[in-house]
Amino acid sequence: MRVFHGSDVKIEEIDLTKSDHFKDFGRGFYVTNIREHAYLRAIDISERHNSNKPIITEFNYIEEYPITVGLNIKKFVNVSKEWVEFIMLNRNRKISHPAHTFDIIEGPIANDKMVIQIRSYEQGKITIEELIEKLTYDEPTHQICFCTLASLYALESVEDKELHSVLDEKTGIIIEAMVNNLNISESTAIKNFYFSKLYEKLSNPDTLLWEKSWQDLYNLVAKE
């Protein structure tokens, strides 16, 4: 499975100690199979760090590896009561961490307002069903957390650095042009770009489309 990590730096070596414990699935290295989401994450981080340099690092997730070596895997297929309770456990600062013993965890992402919603649930103001609804994004989401050193062997870096470096640079310019010229929001521009037929062809190095100027690429995606 091809997965993506959004940041403001290229990930050359994964350091689990740099991750916060109190995330959805606890401390670990997070990736997604939705490139659009990784890019949004990269933008958020680059803005917070004032670097203005969103970068996506791509990996191949070798799904057979953790099964072969017997790693402890947890997969949440859908938003559920179990998923909510697991996230609440990992975000609970009153208990010792790590709060679980899984090597790899996969599932949906909780939305950014979850702390307030969870507090309302704990105070009895909303039901578990209402909490699940409030924590669910309108569109499908996806994340995988690699929690242990052993789990990182399931990730294989994509080595075509020249292609992806050029893509990252041109993508940012094209999306900015879409926002300015088409009068749409940044999130809409990102979604339209990553789900375009152009991007599908662009990410294939054999097409050589990535060698075209960003202006030519913008004109092609604008026509879609």
Helices and strands as residue ranges (DSSP letters): E 2-7, G 16-18, E 29-31, H 35-48, E 55-61, H 64-68, E 73-75, H 81-90, E 104-107, H 114-122, H 128-134, E 143-146, G 150-154, E 155-157, H 161-182, H 186-194, H 197-202, G 205-207, G 209-211, H 214-223
